[in-house]
């Protein structure tokens, strides 16, 4: 099934034109395939649909979206300025920066292709009504996805459907764009099939997109209703947290956790994920993130203070001289810590990749979530990128339940995530949390459970706390961690923190990205309508 998907992707990319960020209104050239000239049967319609899915893919493995969003928040740091996430983490980006222009281009490319396909489907005499409805539902889900993505990053954006005239559009109010996207999502919910595995848009992914949109608008009841609907469809946690993010877990037919993913396959299209984590120096996990992982007792290693001053007391059994012992199992399943290796056994070819490693490590930590320690050729990695999974559904529902109904209903949802990794449950370790302290704990739980899935950057903006947390990035002083040798090296190590990146976040500007300057220049209706302070 994966191979058929990729063949259609390759076909679609060959036949669909590539749009730049300033020509998303252009018509399709006559010498290129379009729905008007190409929709003769269902397979051809699916090839054009694959062209929309193709917009999920990066143009280069260097950028690895959505993982690169980790470097734009307090989870990680990328010292490689040519990979363009550094300036957003520092708050130095402008309307001519690479990432705002790239994302704008990709989103509009997808929307343009979706509108073109829907327009062709509406006029098609070659497909049955059932086929038209099925393809339209999938297309409208994707259009809603990319419109919501635009709103999340840029705020007000132009609103174009399949019947919009080809003229320079002005930016619409967020409410109008969201209402349009909601209509697309409702159509998708009512007409998409129920599928598991996450290879294509399904009823479950449509419910989850609606859940995320409701979360963005603080509509807690809709979040809860969507989460319940996803549960009723049979989605559940995969029992093995580590394997979930590897090809064996991605392709396991019993996996009911993955709701939507970007498909990759060995020998066809590599995700390069293991290569990025093992061999590149693009992600340096911060000490602040590592300190968010609780002890194995289910308690924080530092006092966790809520907005109203309520405090979750730290675990006094935590030993700062053995800082990575007896911690939440997700720490070592997600992050390579000092003294640890990527290898699983003495036969692994990755023995040199201990931390601190010789590969320019700045913080003392590296991500390992999704890295395959069994992979012999890291340039041929079949790991998929998970965009939606049931673990996030539990966290979204817990957050909404706490805000709407108080902490009681949030406990069993967090307990499921902890039980999966064999950790003490929240109900056992911290009973009786207040609404405020539960809010702080859920935010912390989202940060560690969804680490390196691109959610933290969105969360700190959604919660309005970015200017509080986007302080200088801190790591360990790796000069105090001696060269790795056999034996108990930790007796000689000193765990002292240091600044690895100077950062700022302008609360009057940085909650939105700038509209790309070339778009402002090309569209008269946008002149003078840039986002504030760019």
C-alpha positions in Angstrom: 0.0 0.0 0.0 2.9 2.4 0.8 4.5 1.7 -2.6 1.3 2.5 -4.4 1.0 5.7 -2.5 4.5 6.8 -3.4 4.0 5.9 -7.1 1.0 8.2 -7.1 3.0 10.9 -5.3 5.7 10.7 -7.9 3.2 10.8 -10.7 1.4 13.8 -9.3 4.6 15.8 -8.8 5.7 15.2 -12.4 2.4 16.4 -13.8 1.3 19.3 -11.5 3.0 22.7 -11.7 4.9 24.0 -8.8 3.6 27.4 -7.5 5.7 30.0 -5.8 4.4 32.1 -2.9 3.4 35.0 -5.1 1.6 33.1 -7.9 -0.9 30.9 -6.0 -3.7 32.5 -8.0 -2.2 31.5 -11.4 -4.2 29.2 -13.6 -2.7 25.9 -14.6 -0.7 26.2 -17.9 -2.3 24.4 -20.9 0.7 22.2 -21.3 0.3 20.8 -17.8 -2.2 18.3 -16.5 -5.1 19.8 -14.7 -8.5 18.5 -13.4 -10.1 19.9 -16.5 -7.9 17.9 -18.9 -7.0 14.9 -16.7 -10.1 13.8 -14.7 -11.1 10.8 -16.8 -11.2 8.2 -14.1 -10.8 7.7 -10.3 -7.1 6.7 -10.6 -6.3 10.0 -12.3 -8.3 11.9 -9.6 -6.3 10.2 -6.9 -3.1 11.1 -8.7 -4.1 14.8 -8.5 -5.1 14.3 -4.8 -1.6 12.9 -4.2 -0.3 16.2 -5.4 -1.9 17.9 -2.4 -0.5 15.3 0.0 2.9 16.0 -1.5 2.8 19.4 0.1 3.4 17.8 3.5 6.8 16.8 2.3 9.9 18.9 2.9 12.0 20.0 -0.1 15.1 19.0 1.8 15.8 16.6 4.7 17.7 19.4 6.3 14.5 21.1 7.5 12.6 18.0 8.8 9.3 19.8 9.4 7.6 19.7 11.9 10.5 18.6 14.1 12.4 21.8 13.3 9.7 23.7 15.3 11.4 22.3 18.4 14.4 24.6 17.6 12.0 27.6 17.5 10.9 27.1 21.1 12.4 26.3 24.5 12.9 22.6 23.8 15.9 22.7 21.5 18.5 24.8 19.8 20.0 24.7 16.3 23.3 26.5 15.9 23.3 26.0 12.1 22.1 29.3 10.8 21.7 28.1 7.2 18.9 25.9 8.4 16.9 29.0 9.2 15.2 28.0 12.5 17.8 29.8 14.6 16.6 33.3 13.8 13.0 32.5 14.9 14.3 31.0 18.2 16.3 34.2 18.7 13.4 36.5 17.6 15.5 38.1 14.8 13.3 36.9 11.8 11.9 39.4 9.4 9.4 39.5 6.5 12.2 38.3 4.2 13.2 35.3 6.3 13.3 31.9 4.8 10.8 30.0 7.0 7.9 32.4 6.8 8.2 32.4 3.0 8.6 28.7 2.7 5.6 27.8 4.8 3.4 30.4 3.1 4.4 28.9 -0.2 3.8 25.3 0.8 0.4 26.1 2.3 -0.9 28.1 -0.6 0.5 25.5 -3.0 -1.7 22.9 -1.3 -4.8 25.1 -1.2 -4.4 26.0 -4.9 -4.2 22.4 -5.8 -7.2 21.5 -3.6 -9.3 24.3 -5.1 -8.3 23.2 -8.6 -9.2 19.5 -7.9 -12.6 20.4 -6.3 -13.5 22.6 -9.3 -12.7 19.8 -11.6 -14.7 17.3 -9.6 -17.7 19.6 -9.6 -17.7 19.5 -13.4 -16.7 15.9 -14.0 -18.9 13.6 -16.0 -16.4 10.7 -15.8 -16.7 9.8 -12.1 -19.6 8.4 -10.2 -21.2 10.6 -7.5 -19.8 8.3 -4.9 -16.3 8.7 -6.2 -16.7 12.5 -6.5 -17.9 12.7 -2.9 -15.1 10.5 -1.6 -12.3 12.5 -3.3 -14.0 15.8 -2.4 -14.1 14.8 1.3 -10.4 14.0 1.3 -9.6 17.2 -0.6 -11.6 19.4 1.7 -10.0 17.9 4.8 -6.6 18.8 3.3 -7.7 22.3 2.4 -9.0 22.8 5.9 -5.6 21.6 7.3 -3.6 24.1 5.3 -6.0 27.0 6.0 -5.8 26.3 9.7 -2.0 26.1 9.4 -2.0 29.5 7.7 -4.2 31.0 10.5 -2.0 29.5 13.2 1.2 31.1 11.8 0.0 34.3 10.1 -3.4 35.2 11.5 -5.6 36.8 8.9 -5.1 35.4 5.4 -6.9 35.6 2.0 -9.8 33.2 1.7 -10.1 31.5 -1.7 -12.4 28.6 -2.6 -12.8 26.7 -5.9 -15.0 29.5 -7.4 -13.0 32.5 -6.3 -12.1 34.9 -9.1 -8.5 35.2 -10.1 -7.7 38.6 -8.7 -5.5 39.9 -5.9 -7.4 39.1 -2.6 -7.2 41.0 0.7 -6.7 39.3 4.0 -9.9 38.1 5.7 -10.7 38.1 9.4 -9.7 35.0 11.2 -13.3 34.2 12.1 -14.2 34.0 8.4 -11.3 31.7 7.6 -12.0 29.5 10.5 -15.7 29.2 9.6 -14.7 28.2 6.1 -12.3 25.6 7.4 -14.9 24.2 9.9 -17.3 23.7 7.0 -14.7 21.7 5.1 -13.9 19.6 8.2 -17.6 18.9 8.8 -18.0 17.7 5.2 -14.9 15.5 5.8 -16.3 14.0 9.0 -19.6 13.2 7.3 -18.1 11.7 4.2 -14.6 10.2 4.9 -14.4 6.5 5.8 -13.1 5.2 9.1 -9.5 4.0 8.5 -6.7 3.2 10.9 -3.0 3.3 10.1 -2.9 7.0 9.3 -1.8 6.7 5.6 -4.7 8.8 4.3 -7.2 11.3 5.7 -10.0 9.5 7.5 -12.9 10.2 9.8 -10.6 10.1 12.8 -8.1 12.6 11.3 -11.1 14.9 10.5 -12.3 14.8 14.0 -8.8 15.4 15.3 -8.4 18.5 13.0 -11.7 19.8 14.3 -10.4 19.1 17.9 -7.2 21.1 17.3 -9.2 24.0 15.8 -11.5 24.0 18.8 -8.5 23.9 21.1 -7.1 27.0 19.2 -10.4 28.8 19.9 -10.6 27.6 23.6 -13.8 25.7 22.8 -13.4 23.1 25.5 -16.7 21.3 25.0 -16.0 20.7 21.3 -12.5 19.4 22.2 -14.1 16.9 24.6 -16.7 15.9 22.1 -14.2 15.3 19.3 -11.9 13.3 21.6 -14.8 11.1 22.6 -15.7 10.5 19.0 -12.1 9.5 18.2 -12.1 7.1 21.1 -15.4 5.6 19.9 -13.8 5.0 16.5 -11.5 2.6 18.2 -8.3 4.6 18.4 -6.1 3.8 21.4 -2.5 3.9 22.7 0.1 1.7 21.1 1.6 -0.4 23.9 5.3 0.3 23.0 6.3 4.0 23.2 9.7 3.5 21.5 8.5 1.3 18.7 5.5 3.6 18.0 7.9 6.0 16.2 9.8 3.4 14.3 9.0 1.7 11.0 8.0 -1.5 12.8 5.4 0.4 14.8 4.3 2.7 11.9 3.5 -0.4 9.7 2.1 -2.6 12.5 -1.6 -3.4 11.5 -2.5 -3.5 15.2 -1.4 0.1 15.7 -4.5 2.1 16.5 -2.7 5.1 17.8 -1.5 6.8 14.6 -4.3 8.9 13.1 -2.4 10.7 10.3 1.2 10.4 9.2 3.5 11.4 6.3 4.5 8.1 4.6 8.1 7.1 3.8 9.5 3.8 2.8 12.9 2.1 2.5 14.3 1.9 -1.0 11.7 4.4 -2.3 11.7 7.6 -0.2 13.8 7.8 3.0 12.7 10.0 5.9 16.3 10.5 6.9 15.1 10.6 10.5 17.7 8.4 12.0 20.5 10.0 10.1 19.4 13.4 11.4 19.4 12.4 15.0 22.6 10.3 14.9 24.8 12.2 12.5 23.7 15.8 12.2 24.2 18.6 14.7 20.9 20.4 14.0 19.1 19.6 17.3 20.6 20.3 20.8 18.0 19.5 23.4 17.9 22.0 26.3 18.4 21.3 29.9 15.1 23.1 30.7 13.3 20.4 28.7 15.2 17.5 30.3 14.4 18.9 33.8 10.7 18.7 32.9 10.8 14.9 33.1 9.6 13.8 36.5 11.3 11.1 38.7 10.2 7.5 38.5 8.1 8.3 41.6 5.9 10.6 39.5 7.1 13.8 41.1 9.0 16.8 39.6 12.7 17.3 40.2 12.0 21.0 40.9 9.0 22.7 42.4 6.4 23.1 39.7 4.7 26.5 40.3 1.3 27.3 38.8 0.1 30.8 37.6 -1.8 31.4 40.9 1.2 30.4 43.0 0.1 26.9 43.7 3.0 24.5 43.9 3.6 20.8 43.2 6.5 19.9 45.5 9.6 18.4 44.1 10.8 14.9 44.8 13.5 15.1 47.5 14.8 11.7 46.6 16.1 13.1 43.3 19.9 13.0 43.3 21.5 15.8 41.3 24.8 13.9 41.2 23.0 11.1 39.3 20.6 13.4 37.4 19.4 10.8 34.8 18.8 7.9 37.1 15.3 6.9 38.3 13.5 9.2 35.9 10.3 9.0 33.8 11.1 6.2 31.3 10.2 8.6 28.5 13.4 10.5 29.2 15.7 7.8 27.9 13.2 6.8 25.2 13.2 10.3 23.8 16.6 11.9 24.6 20.2 10.9 24.6 21.7 12.0 27.9 25.3 12.2 29.1 26.8 8.8 29.6 24.3 7.1 27.4 24.6 5.7 23.8 22.4 5.2 20.8 23.4 1.6 20.6 21.2 -1.2 21.9 24.0 -3.7 22.4 27.7 -4.1 22.0 27.3 -5.1 18.3 25.7 -1.8 17.3 27.5 0.3 14.7 26.7 3.5 16.6 29.0 3.0 19.5 30.8 6.3 18.9 27.5 8.2 19.4 27.7 8.7 23.1 27.0 12.1 24.8 28.9 14.3 24.9 29.9 13.2 21.5 32.5 14.6 19.1 29.8 15.8 16.7 29.6 19.4 18.0 27.3 18.8 20.9 26.5 22.0 22.7 24.0 21.2 25.3 25.0 17.7 26.4 21.7 16.2 25.0 20.4 15.0 21.7 17.0 13.7 20.6 16.6 10.0 19.9 12.8 9.6 19.7 12.2 8.1 16.3 15.9 7.1 15.7 16.2 3.4 14.7 19.2 1.8 16.5 18.9 -1.3 14.3 19.2 0.6 11.0 22.4 -0.2 9.1 22.0 2.5 6.4 20.8 5.7 7.9 20.3 7.1 4.4 17.5 4.6 3.8 15.0 5.1 6.7 11.4 4.0 6.4 10.2 5.7 9.6 7.1 7.8 9.0 6.4 11.2 10.4 3.4 11.1 12.7 1.3 14.2 12.4 -1.7 13.0 14.6 -1.8 10.3 17.2 -4.1 9.3 20.0 -1.7 10.3 22.8 -2.3 13.9 21.8 -6.0 13.3 21.9 -5.8 12.2 25.6 -3.8 15.3 26.4 -6.1 17.7 24.6 -9.1 16.1 26.4 -7.4 16.3 29.8 -6.7 20.0 29.2 -10.3 20.7 28.2 -11.8 18.6 31.0 -9.7 20.5 33.6 -10.6 23.9 32.2 -14.3 23.1 31.9 -15.1 20.6 34.6 -12.1 20.6 37.0 -9.2 18.1 37.6 -11.2 14.9 38.3 -11.8 13.8 34.7 -8.2 14.7 33.7 -6.6 12.2 36.0 -7.5 8.9 34.2 -6.4 10.4 30.9 -2.9 11.3 32.1 -2.8 7.9 33.9 -3.1 6.1 30.5 0.0 7.8 29.2 2.1 7.0 32.3 0.9 3.4 32.5 2.0 2.8 28.9 5.7 3.4 29.9 5.4 1.7 33.3 5.4 4.9 35.3 3.6 5.7 38.6 0.2 7.1 37.7 -0.8 10.7 38.4 -3.7 9.4 40.5 -1.2 7.7 42.8 1.6 10.2 42.9 -0.3 13.5 43.0 -3.9 13.2 44.1 -5.9 16.2 44.9 -4.4 18.7 42.5 -6.2 22.0 42.1 -7.4 23.3 38.7 -4.4 25.6 38.5 -1.8 23.0 39.5 -3.4 20.4 37.2 -3.2 23.0 34.3 0.5 23.3 35.0 1.0 19.6 35.1 -0.9 19.0 31.9 1.2 21.6 30.1 4.3 19.8 31.4 2.9 16.4 30.4 2.3 17.7 26.8 5.8 18.9 26.7 7.4 15.6 27.5 4.9 13.2 25.8 4.9 15.2 22.6 8.6 16.1 22.6 10.1 16.5 19.2 6.7 16.2 17.5 6.5 20.0 16.8 3.7 20.8 19.3 5.5 22.8 21.9 6.1 25.9 19.7 2.4 25.9 18.9 1.4 25.4 22.5 3.4 28.2 24.0 1.8 30.6 21.5 -1.6 29.2 22.1 -1.3 29.5 25.8 0.2 33.1 25.6 3.3 32.2 27.6 5.9 32.4 24.9 7.6 35.6 26.2 7.9 33.9 29.7 9.5 30.7 28.5 11.6 31.9 25.5 14.5 33.0 27.6 18.1 32.1 26.9 18.5 28.4 26.0 20.5 26.5 28.7 22.5 23.3 28.4 25.2 21.6 30.4 28.8 22.7 30.2 30.1 19.7 28.2 33.7 20.7 29.0 33.1 19.3 32.5 31.9 16.0 31.1 35.1 14.0 30.4 35.7 11.8 27.4 33.7 8.6 27.5 35.5 5.5 28.9 34.3 2.2 30.4 33.5 2.4 34.0 31.6 4.8 36.3 32.5 8.1 34.6 29.7 9.9 36.4 31.9 10.1 39.5 34.2 12.5 37.6 31.5 14.6 35.9 30.1 17.9 37.0 26.7 18.9 35.8 26.8 22.7 35.5 24.5 24.7 33.3 25.5 27.3 30.8 23.8 29.5 28.2 24.0 28.0 24.7 21.9 30.5 22.8 20.7 34.1 23.6 17.0 34.4 22.9 14.2 36.9 23.0 10.4 36.8 22.2 8.6 40.1 21.4 5.1 39.6 22.7 3.9 42.5 20.5 5.2 40.8 17.3 6.3 37.2 17.5 2.9 35.5 18.2 2.5 35.7 14.4 4.9 35.3 11.6 5.2 38.0 9.0 3.5 37.9 5.7 6.4 37.3 3.2 7.6 40.7 1.9 7.5 39.4 -1.7 3.8 38.6 -1.2 3.1 42.1 0.1 5.0 43.6 -2.9 3.1 41.4 -5.4 -0.4 41.9 -4.1 -1.8 45.5 -4.0 -4.6 44.5 -1.7 -2.0 43.5 1.0 0.1 46.7 0.9 0.1 48.3 4.3 -1.5 45.2 5.8 1.6 43.5 7.3 1.4 41.8 10.7 2.2 44.2 13.5 5.8 45.4 14.1 7.3 43.7 11.0 
